[in-house]
Amino acid sequence: MGIKTDLSTKIGSLSLQNPVLTASGTFGYNTEYENFMDLEKIGAIVTKGITLKPGQGNPQPRIKEVCGGLINSIGLENIGIHEFIDKKMPLLLEKKLPFIVNVAGESLREYKEIAKICQNNEIRAIELNLSCPNVEKGCLEFGRDDETLYRLVCGVREVFSGTVIVKLGTNISFPERIVSAVQKAGADAISAINTVKAMHVSINPGYKGFKYIKGGMSGRCIKPIALNFIYEARQHTDLPIIGMGGINNPYDVLEFLAVGADALQVGTGNFTQPDLSEKIIDELVAFMETNGYRSIKELTDSIRQRK
């Protein structure tokens, strides 16, 4: 009988059975995907972005498929933290599904207030959305400046004792300052990358004017950008990094592990392959067993040595 493959991963105080998570905004609030896959197999569900009060999001049109990916301008449409706790969280707890609450705000005070609500309701982990490019205020502007980011994370850390993950994007000038500020402020991990600012243009019939949609681009087309960002971030922090951006198979996982990621989030791929996360886990286990890796740490240590 062979040795069981150990995929267990730790992010802050959060112990996960494997390093494959689902990305915020692509997997709903709790069990929306249970008809397509075994939810108990994944490392954790990262909830849809949640704000202090319910949000209607941006007007239509707000989604456009592009070559190799998707541009979305949803604008954080959500039910708000109180309704999430009252109506969505009980099912997660009932089914004992590990989850991370993605939170967003328009001010430092709002982030701190949401974090305090999460603390009071015994939520174990939050992901601070500080890089969403498709809202008019909040999020992205806080993740651009290292001093503002430092104050925000410090404020959250004052009221929340669980695992704090800071979600970063590439729309910043000095990533090394941002990454260092995140660690100095007391965060437990970084997740990257968020969607990339993008635009799609449609020329009207008869070449009379044009229409456009601006928002955040995700999918396979951003994977090289994500890999580069994570590689550079790893040079400036020893915090766990949760990588994302175009992950569609176990070989993508290997690439992210190689450049410095410790865990992964599957995002846009969920829309076309609803069971993608489960498939990646199964195929990753098969790859490790075939190649003699007994743990995800052993695999990571090995692949990072290869030049």
C-alpha positions in Angstrom: 0.0 0.0 0.0 1.5 3.4 -1.1 2.1 6.4 1.1 -0.8 8.8 1.2 -0.1 12.1 -0.5 -0.2 15.0 1.9 -1.5 18.3 0.4 -2.1 20.0 3.8 -1.3 23.7 3.7 -1.3 26.4 6.4 -2.1 30.1 5.8 -1.8 32.0 9.0 -3.8 30.2 11.6 -5.9 28.5 8.9 -5.2 24.9 8.3 -6.4 23.7 4.9 -6.5 20.1 3.5 -5.0 21.3 0.2 -3.7 24.5 -1.4 -6.5 24.8 -4.0 -9.1 27.6 -3.2 -11.8 29.2 -5.2 -11.4 32.9 -6.1 -13.7 35.6 -4.9 -16.4 36.6 -7.3 -16.3 33.3 -9.2 -17.9 30.9 -6.8 -20.8 32.6 -5.1 -21.3 32.8 -1.3 -21.5 29.2 -0.2 -22.8 26.1 -2.0 -23.8 27.4 -5.5 -21.5 24.9 -7.2 -22.4 21.8 -5.2 -24.3 20.3 -8.1 -21.1 20.3 -10.2 -18.5 19.1 -7.8 -17.7 17.8 -4.3 -17.2 20.9 -2.3 -15.6 19.0 0.5 -12.5 18.4 -1.7 -11.4 22.0 -2.0 -9.1 23.8 0.4 -11.5 26.7 1.0 -14.2 28.8 -0.6 -13.4 32.5 -0.9 -16.7 34.3 -0.8 -17.9 36.9 -3.2 -16.7 40.4 -2.3 -18.8 41.7 0.7 -19.2 45.3 1.8 -20.7 46.8 5.0 -24.0 47.6 3.3 -25.6 45.8 0.3 -24.4 47.0 -3.1 -26.1 47.1 -6.5 -23.0 47.1 -8.5 -22.5 48.8 -11.9 -25.1 49.2 -14.6 -25.2 46.8 -17.6 -23.3 45.8 -19.7 -20.7 44.7 -17.3 -19.2 41.5 -18.6 -17.4 40.9 -21.9 -15.5 37.8 -23.1 -12.2 38.7 -24.7 -9.5 36.6 -26.3 -8.1 34.3 -23.5 -10.2 35.9 -20.7 -13.0 38.0 -19.4 -13.5 41.7 -18.6 -15.9 42.3 -15.7 -17.3 45.5 -14.3 -19.6 44.0 -11.8 -18.7 46.6 -9.2 -19.0 44.5 -6.0 -22.7 43.8 -6.2 -23.4 41.9 -3.0 -25.8 41.4 -0.1 -23.8 43.1 2.6 -22.0 41.6 5.6 -25.0 41.4 7.9 -27.2 39.4 5.4 -24.2 37.2 4.6 -23.8 36.3 8.3 -27.6 35.8 8.8 -28.4 33.9 5.5 -25.3 32.5 3.9 -22.8 31.7 6.6 -25.1 29.1 8.4 -25.0 26.8 5.4 -21.2 27.0 5.3 -21.0 26.1 9.0 -23.6 23.4 8.7 -21.7 21.6 5.9 -18.3 22.3 7.6 -16.9 24.0 4.5 -13.7 26.1 5.1 -14.3 29.6 3.9 -12.6 33.0 3.7 -14.7 36.1 3.6 -13.5 38.6 1.0 -14.3 42.1 2.3 -14.2 45.5 0.6 -14.9 49.1 1.8 -14.9 52.7 0.7 -12.9 53.9 3.7 -10.4 52.7 6.3 -13.2 52.9 8.9 -15.4 50.6 6.8 -12.7 47.9 6.5 -12.2 48.1 10.3 -15.9 47.9 11.0 -16.4 44.9 8.8 -13.4 43.2 10.3 -14.9 43.8 13.8 -18.2 42.3 12.7 -16.3 39.2 11.4 -14.5 38.9 14.7 -17.7 39.1 16.7 -19.2 36.4 14.6 -16.2 34.0 14.9 -15.2 34.2 11.2 -11.7 32.7 11.1 -10.3 34.3 8.0 -10.8 37.4 5.8 -9.3 38.5 2.5 -9.0 42.3 2.3 -9.9 43.4 -1.3 -7.5 46.3 -1.8 -7.1 46.0 -5.6 -10.5 45.7 -7.3 -10.2 48.0 -10.4 -14.0 48.2 -11.3 -15.4 50.3 -8.4 -15.3 54.1 -8.3 -14.0 54.5 -4.8 -12.2 52.3 -2.2 -10.4 49.0 -2.9 -7.8 49.9 -5.5 -6.9 53.3 -4.1 -6.0 51.8 -0.7 -3.7 49.2 -2.3 -1.7 51.7 -4.3 -0.1 53.6 -1.5 2.1 51.8 1.0 1.5 54.2 3.9 -2.3 54.1 3.5 -2.2 50.3 3.1 -0.1 50.0 6.3 -2.6 52.0 8.3 -5.5 50.0 6.9 -4.1 46.6 7.7 -3.0 47.8 11.2 -6.5 49.0 11.9 -8.0 45.7 10.8 -5.4 43.8 12.9 -6.5 45.7 16.0 -10.0 44.3 15.8 -9.6 40.9 14.1 -7.5 38.1 15.5 -8.1 35.5 12.7 -6.1 35.1 9.5 -5.8 38.3 7.5 -5.0 38.0 3.8 -4.4 41.1 1.7 -5.4 40.8 -2.0 -3.1 42.8 -4.3 -3.2 43.7 -7.9 -0.6 44.9 -10.5 -1.9 48.5 -10.8 0.8 49.8 -8.5 4.0 51.6 -9.0 6.2 50.1 -6.3 5.2 46.5 -5.5 8.1 46.0 -3.2 6.9 48.8 -0.9 3.4 47.5 -0.9 4.4 43.9 -0.1 6.8 45.1 2.7 4.0 47.3 4.1 1.6 44.3 4.2 4.1 42.2 6.2 5.1 45.0 8.5 1.4 45.8 9.4 0.8 42.2 10.6 -1.0 40.5 7.8 -0.8 36.7 7.6 -0.7 36.3 3.8 -0.9 37.9 0.4 -3.1 36.9 -2.4 -2.3 38.0 -6.0 -3.2 39.0 -8.5 -6.5 40.7 -8.7 -8.0 41.5 -12.1 -6.0 43.8 -14.4 -7.4 47.1 -15.7 -8.6 46.6 -19.2 -11.0 47.9 -21.9 -13.0 46.4 -24.7 -14.1 48.6 -27.7 -16.9 47.8 -30.1 -17.3 50.0 -33.3 -20.9 50.8 -34.1 -22.4 49.7 -37.4 -21.5 52.0 -40.3 -18.4 53.1 -38.3 -20.4 55.8 -36.5 -19.0 56.0 -33.0 -18.2 53.2 -30.6 -19.2 51.5 -27.4 -16.9 50.2 -24.7 -16.7 48.4 -21.4 -13.9 49.0 -18.8 -13.2 46.8 -15.9 -10.9 44.1 -14.6 -9.6 41.4 -16.9 -9.1 37.9 -15.7 -8.5 34.5 -17.2 -5.6 32.7 -19.0 -4.4 35.9 -20.7 -3.2 37.4 -17.4 -1.2 34.3 -16.2 2.2 35.7 -17.3 1.5 38.9 -15.5 0.5 37.0 -12.3 3.6 34.8 -12.4 5.9 37.8 -12.7 4.1 39.7 -9.9 4.3 36.7 -7.5 8.0 36.1 -8.4 8.9 39.7 -7.6 6.7 39.8 -4.5 8.5 36.7 -3.2 11.8 38.6 -3.2 10.4 41.0 -0.6 8.4 38.9 1.8 8.3 35.6 3.5 4.6 35.7 4.1 2.6 32.9 2.4 1.4 33.9 -1.1 -1.9 32.7 -2.6 -1.4 32.9 -6.3 -4.1 33.3 -9.0 -4.6 34.4 -12.5 -5.4 32.0 -15.3 -5.0 28.7 -13.4 -6.7 25.9 -15.5 -4.7 22.7 -14.9 -2.2 21.2 -12.5 0.8 22.4 -14.6 -0.4 26.0 -14.1 -0.2 25.1 -10.3 3.4 23.9 -10.7 4.3 27.2 -12.4 2.8 29.3 -9.6 4.5 27.1 -6.9 7.8 27.5 -8.7 7.8 31.3 -8.7 6.8 31.6 -5.0 3.1 30.8 -4.4 2.2 28.6 -1.4 -1.5 28.1 -2.4 -3.7 28.9 -5.4 -7.1 30.3 -6.2 -9.1 29.1 -9.2 -11.2 31.9 -10.7 -12.5 32.6 -14.2 -12.0 28.9 -15.1 -15.0 28.1 -12.8 -17.3 29.7 -15.3 -16.5 27.4 -18.2 -15.6 24.3 -16.1 -17.7 24.4 -12.9 -15.8 21.3 -11.5 -12.3 22.7 -12.4 -11.1 23.0 -8.8 -11.9 19.4 -8.0 -10.2 18.2 -11.3 -7.1 20.2 -10.5 -6.8 18.6 -7.0 -7.3 15.1 -8.4 -4.8 15.6 -11.2 -2.3 17.2 -8.8 -2.5 14.2 -6.5 -2.0 11.9 -9.5 1.0 13.9 -10.6 2.6 13.8 -7.2 2.0 10.1 -6.8 3.4 9.3 -10.2 6.5 11.4 -9.5 7.0 10.2 -5.9 6.2 13.4 -4.1 4.7 12.7 -0.6 3.7 16.3 0.3 3.0 19.6 -1.3 6.0 21.0 0.6 8.3 18.4 -0.9 6.9 19.2 -4.4 7.4 22.9 -3.8 10.9 22.6 -2.5 11.9 20.4 -5.4 10.4 22.5 -8.2 11.9 25.8 -6.8 15.4 24.4 -7.1 15.2 23.9 -10.9 16.6 26.8 -13.0 
